[in-house]
Amino acid sequence: MSDEQEANGLDAQAHSGAGTESGEPGAADASVATGGPTPTPEQTTWGVGPWEGPWPEGAGTDPNSPFDVELLENGDTRNVLDHYRYWRMDAIVADLDSRRHKFHVAIENWQHDLNIGSIVRTANAFLAAEVHIIGHRRWNRRGAMVTDRYQHVRHHNTVEEFVEWARTCGLGAGGGALPIIGIDNVEGCQKIETFNMPESCVFLFGQEGPGLSEAALAASQVFLEISQFGSTRSINASAAAAITMHCWVEQHVFGRR
């Protein structure tokens, strides 16, 4: 079984009960006449059947073609954008790599935090450069819904190891260190809604419950908090990560504050 077939099966299992994407009305019918996906009653999140009609140019003959022959023959049930239907996994990753954003996301993992999978999935959605897991190597991949196959994930044994990477990676402004921004409502924190985020940075999140460790607090150059208006003091770590990434996108993709 190829990586594409395995991912196809895993995606079908992972997304058998939820989804938000849908195809444009009439798209499946139009593809029959011009060559394209087999008509299917399923939403595009659930996948498409074997390709019907002439294959895309270069498929099966050009090694540089992004299309995977097995997916064209058997269908593609992965939860990917329609643009990536029938593409090889490595071709999708290469295309994403050509336009990834410059922010990174890091999370401490001392207690096998179940939020990590969800954070990886969200990082993929917002096209983060990389996700960094600090502490235990094992994490809840089920929550990632197979998106870890398309998202770069790096492991660091300790906070100190992570800090050294950020200092020497050369991914910060002018090829310098990558600034570490702690996300926690600690003393001296600033409002994320009004803070000018650097384009190149890494957002650091702590464990669900205890928040950032002492070492992570010491490693952060600045702290940001998400404004809340209810009775609870904090929100779920994966929700905080999603809000933080979207704030970055609003500033650096849409030019909004």
N, C-alpha and C positions, 0 to 999 in steps of 0.2 A: 504494500500500500504506500503510495507517495505521500509527501507532506501535505499536498493539496487535498488528496482524498481524505486524509486523517483530519485535517482542519475542517473540511466540509462536514464530516460526520460530527465532530465536536461542536461546530457552530449550530448544526441542526438540533442537537441535544440542548445546548445552552440557551437557545432562543425559541424553544418550543412553547413558551408560555408568555412571552412579553415582547414588545417591539413598538417602535414609533414611526418607522419609515414606511412610505408607500410610494408606488409608482404613479406616473402621470396617467390620467384617464386615456384609454385608447392606445397606450404605448405598446402593449403586448400585441394587439391586433395589427398595428402598423408594422411591427417587426416581422410578421409572417410574410408580408408581401416583399419586403426589402432584404430579408435575411437577418435573423436575429434570434433572440430567446424564444423558446417554445411558449405558446400561450399557457398561462397557469392561473388557476383561481386564487392562488396564494398571494399575499402581500409580498412585495419585493424583499422585505426583511426576512421572510422565510426562504427565499431563494427562487431560482428559475430552473426550468428543465433544460434538456440538451439544446444546443444551438441549432436552429432550423434555417436551412438555406445555405448559401455560400459562406464559408468561414471568413473571418477577418483576414485582410491581406497579411501574408507572412506567417500566419498561424500554422505550425507544423513543419514549416520549411525554413524560416528565418530564425536563427538562434537568438536574435535580439528582439524578437516579438514578445510582448508581455503575456500573450495568451497561452493558457495551459491546455494541451490537447485533451487530457482526461476530463477536464471540466467541460470543455466544449462538447465532448461526446456524451457525458453522463449527467450534466447539469451542475449548478452551483448553488448550494444552500447556505453559504456563509453569510454572516451579517456584515456585508460591506456595501459601500455606496455603489449605486448602479454603474458609475464610471469604472469601477474595478471588477465588475462581473467577468468571470472566466479568466481573470489575470492570475499568473503565478504569484505565490506568496512573496517570493524574493523581489519580484517586479513591483509589487505594491509597496513593500518596505523601501525600495530604492526611490520610488516616486515621492513617498512621504519624506524621506531623508533630504530630498532636493529642496524642500520648502519648510522644514521644521522651524518652529518658533525658537527664540533664544532663552526662554525660561526653563528651568529645571524644577523638579519637585522631589523633596526628600522626606522620608518618614522614619521615625524610630520604630523598631520592632523587637522589643524586649519580652513581650508577652504573647507573641503570635497574634497581633492585632488583626481582627477580621475586616477592618476598614481598608486594608492595603489593596485588595483586589478591586474594590470600587474606585479607589484613587487611581490605580493603573488604567482602568477603563476610561475614567474621566480625562486623564492625561492624554490618552490616545485621541479622544474626541476634540481636545483643544490643541493637539499637535505639539505637545511638550517635547523638548529636546531629549530628555531622559528622565527616568524615575530612579531615585536612589533609595535603597532600603538599608537602614543602619541597624545592625544587631544580628538577630537570628536570620539565617539564610532562607529558611522555609517560611512561606506565607500563603494566604488563602487565594490560590489561583482561580478557584471557582467563581469568586466575585468579579474577576477580570473579564469573564465571559469570552475567553479566547483572545481578547485584544492584546494580551502580552506577547502574542506572536508578531504583532506589528509595532510594538512600542519597545524602545530600548530600556532595559532595566539593569542597573548596576548595583552590586552588593558591596557594602563596607562593613567590616567587622565591628568597628568602634566609631564613635563620634570623632575622635582624634584622626582616624584614618580618612574619614569623610572630609574633615576640615583641611587636611593636607592636600587632598584631591582638589578641593575648591581653590586652594591657594596657588596650586601649580598647574592647573588645567589650561590656563591661557585663554579661557572663554569669556572673560570679563571685558569691559570696555578697554579698547586699546591693547588687547591681548594680555590683560592683567588677570588678577584674581577674580573669581566669581563671588560677588557679595552674597552673604547668607542672610536671609530675612526670616526671622522667627515669627510664626503665626500663633499668637497666644495672648490672652487678655491678662498680661502681667503688668506690674508697676512700670510706668514710663512708656507704655505702648502708645502707638499713634493710630488714628482712624484709617482703616484701609481705603475708605471711600474718598479721602482727600489727599492721600499720600501719592507722590509722584514716583511710581515704580521704575527702577532702571530697566532698560530693555533686556539686558543680560543679567540674570540673577538666578538664585535658587531659593525656593520657598521651603522652609523647614517646619515640619509638623511633629508633634509628640504623640505619645500613646493616648488612646481613648481613656479618659479618666484623669490620670496624673498629669497629662500635658507634657511639655518639654522637660527633659531631664536637666539636671544641673549643668552637665557638660554641654548640652545643646543650648541652654540659655547663655552660657559663657561664649559659645561659638558665634552667636548671632550678632550682627552689626546693628540691627534695628528690629523692633517688635511691632507687629501690626495686629489690631483687633478688628473683628467684624461687628459693626453696630447691631445691637439686639434691643428689642423693645418689649419683650414679654417678661415672664417671671423667672425663667431658667438662666443660670449664669453662663452656660456654654452650650454649643451645638455639636453635633456629631462631627468627628474628624473628617470623614469623607465629604460631608456637606460643606465644611469649612474649606476644604481643598478645592472643591468645585467653584465656590464663590470666589476664592482667591485667583484661580486661573482665569475665570471670566472677567474679573477686574483687570487683569493684565491684558486680556484680549480687547477689552473696551478701550484701554489707553493706547495700546500699540498697534492695533489693527484698525480700530474705528476712530481713533483720535479723540475719544470722549473722556471726560473726567467723572 
